[in-house]
Amino acid sequence: MNTSDTPDSAITPDDRRQTDQAPRFNEVDWRLLSPRIGDLTEEMGSRIREAKSKIEHETTRSGEYLSRYLAFLETLINELAERLYAAYCDTWIEQNRSVSPAFIQWVRDGPIRQMFAAQQSGVEHFVANFARQRGEPMNQPALKSFSLRIGQLSNRWSGKLEADAAACGYRLARQVRTSTVPKEIPPSITRSEASKPGRASKLSPDFVVFAGRLWQEATLRRGIKVSHEQLLQIATKLDGKGYLRPTRYLEDKFSKDLKLFNSYNSNSKQGPVKTWTQLVRFVDPDHCRGMRRLLSRCASKLGRPAVRN
């Protein structure tokens, strides 16, 4: 299967009609967004080609190519939704805008929903071509099963982003009501602690609570080392809450190292790290280690021990 058969057309930002449906967000700067989506499209195409070759080789005799390939696409589409969401949030934040509940809902109802529809259509086209090339009837059971699973995945993403939008709304409302320590902050996190010199002064109580709980949820779900994918999910949520830049939150050593990295890459194609998702995607062991340590320390302040990473 070549890339034209691949259901990845939704990640090409050519159709801008969605901005007509949400004119408040027609200020998304496509100069910033297009390179992100272009890189994502290129990466996904490369991974699809590699997976296709590998699956063809492994299923030469078993005849399980189609089921294996569709299972791979299902996993890839879930990752695509995560990274597409992050790309829009990263772009919005780089434009010095705040990610609001309405923005999250717009991304959910526009780019994310369109992506799922495009992937579904692309897979139907692929399955039809697959059958035609082999002179076989189209595998309707496999297609029906895939459609059902993608529909369920789309619904889960809709619920996830609705929850993110609701949480964002509560956070913004809390910020409007008071600039003091939020009521939900455990007694162990006091104003005096937040005002201590050094690293602690970087961490606002609301950041400690939010980041710490994300880490606790990730460790409790698995009870083992937090995976890179989980770390990326945490990074997306930190960016969505507006906790930028990472250098303002990381411990001194890791913050200095990241600042040095940014100074060397200020004019490079890679560019400086301005968001948590960028930090995780570069997969630099030291940067990720600094983020893991920060999250673990936040979790330890919440009154119940987090699983050590």
VENKA-V878913 format. One record per helix or strand of 3 or more residues. SS is the DSSP state (H for helix, E for strand). FROM is the first residue (numbers start at 1). TO is the last residue. Records with the same first field share a line. If there is no record, write none. Layout:
SS->FROM-TO  FROM-TO
//
This chain:
H->3-5  9-11  18-21  23-25  30-58  65-94  101-134  140-177  191-194  199-202  205-222  228-240  246-248  252-264  276-281  285-300
//
